[in-house]
């Protein structure tokens, strides 16, 4: 790769970032959009786009104040992209560099060429009036917290104003790159010793959990290709141990199901920690390929099936499972730090729709569990409709369901914010919900 390919001009990156921002705001996923970029552009644009999305509400509000008549979408997207980057701390580029490169970006594309003067005028006005204008705009909670109003209201209704504010403050900070060490190979200290010799800065946060000081490609991590470690947030690493706690049966004849298993991180963790016949089911054929790739990398095997977990008659062999892990589809409201597009992709009505899907999965899978067996239900959500309320309702309607100890709602925690309100660990992690149910009988 040539130096020019490694570092495309900032104006080029701004134009691409603005285009992707516009598409995200039209409902497309950042993950999918970035995957479609050339490898030479992806790292720089990913960094810019995630920064822009973390300041999207302020940029949108500022552009509305600066422009009397809304211009075409490509123009507005470029203006908002630049405004957002001018409000990132620490600044990725000096303000005058961003202004000049934004004008260059506008001039170099036919959809924005006619508006280069408008963009120049708006950005320079922002530079003159930024302090006073920002103070006015930040009075709006949507702008202050970079979240839709309905999202803020739901957090406050679910958890109270103090807890909601702690969650929203954690959202501000990008999540770290965290890895799970394969227990079949060793523990975190063993891998840290290897990495320290390679000059990789990281810290141990649990027996098999390491947090990198700064993200890096997995290809640059010694041991990753050999299956010695996998990328997985600390909170997500709780699923497999929870499923395996007594009274879960294990051994060569035990049967465990990982429903909604893609991309396979939790399936792999189960196979690293325990001994059982593990089934992994997911209805997305492309994501099922990810399960198979992950299992090959750690040199483990499972019964992997492309199927809808909510329709067991299409894939189940009729033999009950000793344990079931249901990592249900959800709003992803617990992983906003990693995916800042999520609040702008979700609608308020999605919460009820996803809660209905979670309910359907619980009711469909419960009959597949042996008496005495254990089901772990989890979501990467902080909304009670997808967590505590969902499980309370299920237990009330199923007298065979006995709740066992489990973390319940885990709230996103940033090491850059104090661990308070009952979260006494210093770990940096996503938001999750966990419930563990035993089937009586």
C-alpha positions as CSV (number, residue, x, y, z in Angstrom):
1,X,0.0,0.0,0.0
2,X,1.5,3.4,-1.0
3,X,1.7,6.3,1.5
4,X,-1.0,8.1,-0.5
5,X,-3.4,5.2,-0.1
6,X,-2.6,5.1,3.6
7,X,-3.5,8.8,4.1
8,X,-6.0,10.2,1.7
9,X,-6.5,13.9,1.8
10,X,-8.7,15.2,4.6
11,X,-11.1,16.8,2.0
12,X,-11.6,13.3,0.5
13,X,-12.3,11.8,3.9
14,X,-14.7,14.6,4.8
15,X,-16.7,14.0,1.6
16,X,-16.9,10.3,2.2
17,X,-17.8,10.8,5.9
18,X,-20.6,13.3,5.0
19,X,-22.0,10.8,2.4
20,X,-22.1,8.0,5.0
21,X,-23.6,10.4,7.7
22,X,-26.4,11.2,5.3
23,X,-27.0,7.5,4.7
24,X,-27.0,6.7,8.4
25,X,-29.6,9.4,9.0
26,X,-31.7,7.7,6.3
27,X,-31.6,4.5,8.3
28,X,-28.5,2.6,7.2
29,X,-26.2,0.9,9.6
30,X,-22.7,2.3,10.1
31,X,-21.2,-1.2,10.3
32,X,-22.6,-2.2,6.9
33,X,-21.6,1.1,5.3
34,X,-18.0,1.0,6.5
35,X,-17.7,-2.6,5.3
36,X,-18.3,-1.4,1.8
37,X,-15.4,1.1,1.8
38,X,-12.0,0.4,0.2
39,X,-9.6,-0.8,2.8
40,X,-7.4,2.2,2.2
41,X,-10.2,4.6,3.2
42,X,-11.9,2.6,6.0
43,X,-9.7,3.4,9.1
44,X,-9.7,7.1,8.7
45,X,-13.3,7.5,7.7
46,X,-14.5,5.1,10.5
47,X,-12.7,7.3,13.0
48,X,-14.2,10.5,11.6
49,X,-17.7,9.0,11.2
50,X,-17.9,7.7,14.8
51,X,-16.7,11.1,16.1
52,X,-19.3,12.9,14.0
53,X,-22.1,10.6,15.2
54,X,-21.1,11.3,18.9
55,X,-21.8,15.0,18.1
56,X,-24.6,14.6,15.6
57,X,-27.3,16.4,17.6
58,X,-25.2,19.5,18.2
59,X,-24.1,19.6,14.5
60,X,-27.7,19.2,13.4
61,X,-29.0,22.0,15.7
62,X,-26.1,24.3,14.8
63,X,-26.6,23.8,11.1
64,X,-30.3,24.7,11.5
65,X,-29.3,28.0,13.2
66,X,-26.7,28.8,10.6
67,X,-28.7,28.2,7.5
68,X,-32.0,30.0,6.9
69,X,-33.2,27.7,4.1
70,X,-32.1,24.1,4.3
71,X,-29.8,23.2,1.4
72,X,-29.7,19.9,-0.4
73,X,-28.9,16.8,1.7
74,X,-25.3,16.4,0.5
75,X,-24.6,20.0,1.4
76,X,-26.2,19.8,4.8
77,X,-24.3,16.5,5.5
78,X,-20.9,18.1,4.7
79,X,-21.7,21.1,6.8
80,X,-22.9,18.9,9.8
81,X,-19.9,16.6,9.4
82,X,-17.5,19.6,9.7
83,X,-19.4,21.2,12.5
84,X,-19.4,18.0,14.5
85,X,-15.6,17.6,14.1
86,X,-15.1,21.2,15.2
87,X,-16.8,20.2,18.5
88,X,-14.8,17.1,19.2
89,X,-12.4,17.2,22.2
90,X,-9.6,16.8,21.8
91,X,-9.8,18.3,18.4
92,X,-8.7,15.9,15.6
93,X,-7.7,18.9,13.4
94,X,-7.4,22.7,13.9
95,X,-10.6,24.6,13.1
96,X,-9.0,26.5,10.2
97,X,-7.8,23.2,8.7
98,X,-11.3,21.7,8.9
99,X,-12.8,24.9,7.3
100,X,-10.4,24.9,4.4
101,X,-10.7,21.2,3.8
102,X,-14.5,21.3,3.9
103,X,-14.5,24.0,1.3
104,X,-12.1,21.9,-0.8
105,X,-14.4,18.9,-0.3
106,X,-17.4,20.9,-1.5
107,X,-15.6,22.2,-4.6
108,X,-14.5,18.7,-5.6
109,X,-18.0,17.2,-5.8
110,X,-20.8,18.1,-8.2
111,X,-23.5,17.7,-5.6
112,X,-21.9,20.3,-3.3
113,X,-19.8,22.5,-5.6
114,X,-22.5,25.2,-5.9
115,X,-22.6,25.5,-2.1
116,X,-18.9,25.9,-1.3
117,X,-19.5,29.6,-0.5
118,X,-22.5,28.8,1.8
119,X,-20.4,26.2,3.7
120,X,-17.5,28.7,4.1
121,X,-19.8,31.4,5.4
122,X,-21.6,29.1,7.9
123,X,-18.4,27.6,9.3
124,X,-16.7,31.0,9.7
125,X,-19.8,32.3,11.5
126,X,-19.6,29.3,13.8
127,X,-16.0,30.1,14.6
128,X,-17.0,33.7,15.5
129,X,-20.1,32.8,17.6
130,X,-19.3,29.2,18.8
131,X,-19.3,29.9,22.5
132,X,-22.6,31.8,22.7
133,X,-24.3,29.6,20.1
134,X,-23.2,26.4,21.9
135,X,-24.5,27.6,25.2
136,X,-27.9,28.2,23.7
137,X,-28.0,24.9,21.8
138,X,-26.8,22.7,24.8
139,X,-29.8,23.8,26.8
140,X,-31.8,21.3,24.8
141,X,-31.4,17.8,26.4
142,X,-31.4,16.2,23.0
143,X,-28.3,18.2,22.0
144,X,-26.6,17.9,25.4
145,X,-26.9,14.1,25.5
146,X,-26.8,13.5,21.8
147,X,-29.9,11.3,22.0
148,X,-33.5,11.4,20.8
149,X,-35.9,12.9,23.3
150,X,-37.9,9.7,23.6
151,X,-34.7,7.8,24.5
152,X,-33.9,10.2,27.3
153,X,-37.4,10.0,28.7
154,X,-37.4,6.2,28.7
155,X,-34.1,6.0,30.5
156,X,-35.4,8.4,33.2
157,X,-38.7,6.5,33.5
158,X,-36.9,3.2,33.8
159,X,-34.0,4.1,36.1
160,X,-34.6,7.6,37.6
161,X,-32.8,10.8,36.6
162,X,-29.6,10.1,38.5
163,X,-29.0,6.7,37.0
164,X,-30.2,7.9,33.5
165,X,-27.6,10.7,33.7
166,X,-24.8,8.2,34.6
167,X,-25.8,6.1,31.6
168,X,-25.8,9.0,29.2
169,X,-22.5,10.3,30.5
170,X,-21.0,6.8,29.9
171,X,-22.4,7.0,26.3
172,X,-20.1,9.9,25.7
173,X,-16.9,7.9,25.8
174,X,-15.8,5.4,23.2
175,X,-15.7,1.8,24.5
176,X,-12.3,0.1,24.8
177,X,-11.2,-2.9,22.8
178,X,-11.5,-5.8,25.1
179,X,-10.5,-9.4,24.6
180,X,-11.4,-12.8,26.1
181,X,-8.5,-15.2,26.6
182,X,-9.2,-18.8,25.5
183,X,-9.3,-20.7,28.8
184,X,-8.2,-23.9,27.0
185,X,-4.9,-22.1,26.1
186,X,-4.2,-20.1,29.3
187,X,-5.2,-17.0,31.3
188,X,-4.9,-13.3,30.9
189,X,-1.5,-13.1,32.7
190,X,0.0,-15.6,30.2
191,X,-1.2,-13.6,27.2
192,X,-0.1,-10.3,28.8
193,X,3.4,-11.7,29.3
194,X,3.5,-12.4,25.5
195,X,2.1,-9.0,24.6
196,X,4.4,-7.1,26.9
197,X,7.3,-8.6,25.1
198,X,5.8,-7.2,21.8
199,X,5.3,-3.8,23.3
200,X,1.5,-4.0,23.4
201,X,0.0,-1.8,26.1
202,X,-3.0,-3.4,27.9
203,X,-4.3,-4.2,31.4
204,X,-5.9,-7.3,32.9
205,X,-9.5,-6.7,34.1
206,X,-10.4,-10.3,34.9
207,X,-8.9,-13.8,35.0
208,X,-9.5,-14.2,31.2
209,X,-10.1,-10.6,30.2
210,X,-7.7,-8.0,28.8
211,X,-8.4,-4.4,27.8
212,X,-6.1,-2.8,25.2
213,X,-4.9,0.8,25.9
214,X,-5.8,1.6,22.3
215,X,-7.6,-0.4,19.6
216,X,-5.6,-2.1,17.0
217,X,-6.3,-4.6,14.1
218,X,-6.7,-8.2,15.4
219,X,-4.1,-9.2,12.8
220,X,-1.6,-7.2,14.9
221,X,-2.3,-9.2,18.0
222,X,0.0,-12.1,18.7
223,X,-2.1,-15.2,19.4
224,X,-5.4,-14.0,17.8
225,X,-5.0,-16.0,14.6
226,X,-4.2,-19.1,16.6
227,X,-7.4,-18.8,18.7
228,X,-5.7,-17.8,21.9
229,X,-8.0,-14.8,22.3
230,X,-11.2,-13.3,20.9
231,X,-12.7,-9.8,20.9
232,X,-15.5,-9.6,23.4
233,X,-16.7,-7.0,25.9
234,X,-16.3,-7.8,29.6
235,X,-20.1,-7.7,30.2
236,X,-20.7,-10.1,27.3
237,X,-18.1,-12.5,28.8
238,X,-20.5,-13.2,31.7
239,X,-23.0,-15.1,29.5
240,X,-21.1,-18.4,29.2
241,X,-20.1,-18.7,32.9
242,X,-23.6,-17.9,34.0
243,X,-25.1,-20.7,31.8
244,X,-22.6,-23.2,33.3
245,X,-23.2,-22.4,36.9
246,X,-24.9,-25.3,38.9
247,X,-27.4,-26.8,38.4
248,X,-26.5,-26.9,34.7
249,X,-25.5,-30.4,33.6
250,X,-22.2,-30.8,31.7
251,X,-20.2,-33.6,30.2
252,X,-20.1,-35.5,26.8
253,X,-23.8,-36.3,26.9
254,X,-25.0,-32.8,28.0
255,X,-26.7,-30.6,25.4
256,X,-26.5,-26.8,25.4
257,X,-28.2,-24.5,22.9
258,X,-27.0,-21.0,21.9
259,X,-30.0,-19.4,20.3
260,X,-29.5,-16.3,18.1
261,X,-25.9,-17.3,18.2
262,X,-24.2,-15.1,15.5
263,X,-21.5,-14.0,15.3
264,X,-20.5,-16.9,17.6
265,X,-18.5,-15.2,20.4
266,X,-20.7,-16.8,23.2
267,X,-20.8,-20.2,21.4
268,X,-17.0,-20.2,21.3
269,X,-16.8,-19.2,25.0
270,X,-19.0,-22.1,26.0
271,X,-16.8,-24.5,24.1
272,X,-13.7,-22.9,25.7
273,X,-15.0,-23.3,29.2
274,X,-17.1,-26.4,29.3
275,X,-17.8,-29.9,27.9
276,X,-21.1,-30.5,26.2
277,X,-22.7,-31.0,22.8
278,X,-23.3,-27.3,21.8
279,X,-25.9,-26.2,19.2
280,X,-25.6,-22.8,17.7
281,X,-28.7,-21.5,15.8
282,X,-29.1,-18.2,13.9
283,X,-31.4,-17.3,11.0
284,X,-28.9,-15.1,9.1
285,X,-26.9,-17.2,6.7
286,X,-24.1,-14.6,6.3
287,X,-23.8,-14.2,10.1
288,X,-23.8,-18.0,10.5
289,X,-20.6,-18.0,8.4
290,X,-19.1,-15.8,11.1
291,X,-19.9,-18.5,13.7
292,X,-18.2,-21.1,11.7
293,X,-15.1,-18.9,11.1
294,X,-14.8,-18.2,14.8
295,X,-15.1,-21.8,15.8
296,X,-12.5,-22.8,13.2
297,X,-10.1,-20.2,14.6
298,X,-10.3,-21.6,18.1
299,X,-10.4,-25.2,16.8
300,X,-13.7,-26.1,18.3
301,X,-16.9,-27.7,16.9
302,X,-20.6,-27.2,17.4
303,X,-23.8,-28.1,15.6
304,X,-24.3,-24.9,13.6
305,X,-27.7,-24.4,12.0
306,X,-29.2,-21.7,9.8
307,X,-32.7,-21.5,11.3
308,X,-35.2,-19.3,13.1
309,X,-34.8,-20.1,16.8
310,X,-38.5,-19.0,17.4
311,X,-39.6,-21.9,15.1
312,X,-38.1,-25.0,16.7
313,X,-40.2,-27.4,14.6
314,X,-38.0,-26.4,11.6
315,X,-34.6,-27.4,13.2
316,X,-35.0,-29.2,16.6
317,X,-34.4,-32.9,16.9
318,X,-36.9,-33.4,19.7
319,X,-34.3,-34.1,22.4
320,X,-34.4,-31.5,25.3
321,X,-31.5,-29.3,26.2
322,X,-29.8,-29.2,29.6
323,X,-29.1,-25.5,29.1
324,X,-30.2,-22.7,26.7
325,X,-28.6,-19.3,26.2
326,X,-30.9,-16.8,24.6
327,X,-29.0,-13.6,23.6
328,X,-32.1,-12.0,22.1
329,X,-32.3,-9.3,19.4
330,X,-32.8,-5.9,21.1
331,X,-32.4,-2.2,20.6
332,X,-28.7,-2.3,21.5
333,X,-29.2,0.6,23.9
334,X,-26.4,-0.8,26.0
335,X,-23.7,-0.6,23.3
336,X,-24.1,3.0,22.2
337,X,-20.5,3.6,23.1
338,X,-19.4,1.2,20.3
339,X,-22.2,2.0,18.0
340,X,-23.2,5.7,18.2
341,X,-25.5,5.4,15.2
342,X,-27.9,3.2,17.2
343,X,-29.9,6.1,18.8
344,X,-30.4,7.6,15.4
345,X,-31.4,4.3,13.7
346,X,-34.0,3.3,16.3
347,X,-37.5,4.5,16.6
348,X,-39.5,4.6,19.8
349,X,-41.9,1.9,18.4
350,X,-38.9,-0.4,18.0
351,X,-38.8,-1.1,21.7
352,X,-42.2,-2.7,21.8
353,X,-41.6,-4.6,18.6
354,X,-38.4,-6.1,19.8
355,X,-39.9,-6.8,23.2
356,X,-42.6,-8.8,21.4
357,X,-39.9,-10.7,19.5
358,X,-38.0,-11.5,22.7
359,X,-41.3,-12.8,24.3
360,X,-41.9,-15.0,21.3
361,X,-38.4,-16.5,21.6
362,X,-38.7,-17.1,25.3
363,X,-42.0,-18.9,24.8
364,X,-40.7,-20.9,21.9
365,X,-37.5,-22.1,23.6
366,X,-38.8,-22.8,27.1
367,X,-40.4,-26.2,26.1
368,X,-37.0,-27.3,24.7
369,X,-35.5,-27.2,28.2
370,X,-35.2,-30.2,30.4
371,X,-36.8,-30.1,33.9
372,X,-34.0,-29.0,36.1
373,X,-32.3,-27.3,33.2
374,X,-31.2,-23.6,33.1
375,X,-32.0,-20.9,30.6
376,X,-30.0,-17.6,30.5
377,X,-31.7,-14.7,28.9
378,X,-29.6,-11.7,28.0
379,X,-29.8,-8.5,25.9
380,X,-27.3,-5.7,25.3
381,X,-30.1,-3.3,26.3
382,X,-30.6,-1.0,29.3
383,X,-34.3,-0.6,28.7
384,X,-36.5,-2.4,31.2
385,X,-39.0,-3.5,28.6
386,X,-36.2,-5.7,27.1
387,X,-34.8,-6.8,30.5
388,X,-36.4,-6.8,34.0
389,X,-40.0,-6.3,32.8
390,X,-39.7,-9.0,30.2
391,X,-38.5,-11.6,32.7
392,X,-40.9,-10.6,35.4
393,X,-43.8,-11.1,33.0
394,X,-42.4,-14.5,31.8
395,X,-42.0,-15.8,35.4
396,X,-45.5,-14.7,36.4
397,X,-46.9,-16.7,33.5
398,X,-44.8,-19.8,33.9
399,X,-45.0,-21.4,37.4
400,X,-42.2,-23.8,36.4
401,X,-39.7,-20.9,36.0
402,X,-37.6,-20.2,39.1
403,X,-35.3,-17.2,39.0
404,X,-31.7,-17.9,40.0
405,X,-29.0,-15.4,40.9
406,X,-27.9,-13.2,38.0
407,X,-26.6,-9.6,37.5
408,X,-29.9,-8.2,36.1
409,X,-29.2,-4.8,34.5
410,X,-25.6,-3.9,34.0
411,X,-25.2,-0.3,33.0
412,X,-22.5,0.9,30.6
413,X,-19.4,2.0,32.6
414,X,-16.6,4.1,31.3
415,X,-13.2,4.2,33.1
416,X,-13.3,8.0,32.3
417,X,-16.3,8.3,34.6
418,X,-16.4,7.4,38.3
419,X,-17.8,4.0,39.1
420,X,-20.8,5.0,41.2
421,X,-24.4,4.3,42.0
422,X,-23.6,0.7,43.1
423,X,-21.2,-0.1,40.3
424,X,-18.1,-0.6,42.4
425,X,-15.9,-2.3,39.8
426,X,-13.4,-0.2,37.8
427,X,-14.0,-2.1,34.6
428,X,-14.9,-0.4,31.3
429,X,-17.8,-2.2,29.8
430,X,-21.1,-2.2,27.8
431,X,-24.6,-2.3,29.2
432,X,-26.3,-5.7,29.4
433,X,-29.2,-7.5,31.1
434,X,-28.9,-11.0,32.5
435,X,-31.5,-13.3,34.0
436,X,-31.1,-17.0,34.8
437,X,-34.1,-19.3,35.1
438,X,-34.3,-22.9,36.3
439,X,-37.1,-25.1,35.0
440,X,-38.8,-26.9,37.9
441,X,-40.4,-30.3,37.6
